[in-house]
Amino acid sequence: VAKYLPAGGALQVAGQVALSRQDEIALGRAAIVYPVFALAAVASAATLSAGLVLTADEISWDVRWLFLLGLLAPLLLIRSLTRWVIDTARRLIKRIPSSEMIPSQAAIWRSFGWGLLNMATHGVSFAIVFHPLAPDLNPVHVTLSFVLAWLVGFLALPVPAGVGIREAVLVVLLADDPGVAPIIAASVALRLIAIVAELTLISANRLNRRRQARTEPVDI
């Protein structure tokens, strides 16, 4: 949840890597996996948001066809390309872990698949929260608009959790009918729900680790 603080993008990366590290997972391994996970998240959101080409009726085709570029995003997940990027970066930053620790191509595609499900669920959640405020809007368009807004906010690393950026994209895509206030209200409500969910999962994770520590045999 530190992602909501200043420099939230960097804190989010550090926090997720730290939470992922376990006794059997070294810090270097967790650190090299995160950028692959981030690419999978970006690719899944970009792929889903390509559907806006069919739902964004109020946007001219001169702009709407650009959404189709999202269908090219899965190319970012080709393992050999990812390894080349990391190996190139290591020439400048020696502390970057070896690209040999990158997950397998099958694992990367599985991450992409889970990313599609995650982003679809997140978008539908926003559509559910937003529906009472704008019942006449196409829920599919609302869902895909949120996915694109999440993507733009995620890529805006200096901005804590994309606050303001996400809402600005939603206003551009949705504000003609309900106005700005309902969009901001729904976005804030969903952020609060997400914070509660994140805190619940973090607490459950820590309790599970403590339980495992108590049950593990002690060497004498």
Beta strands, then each sheet from edge to edge (+ up, - down):
end
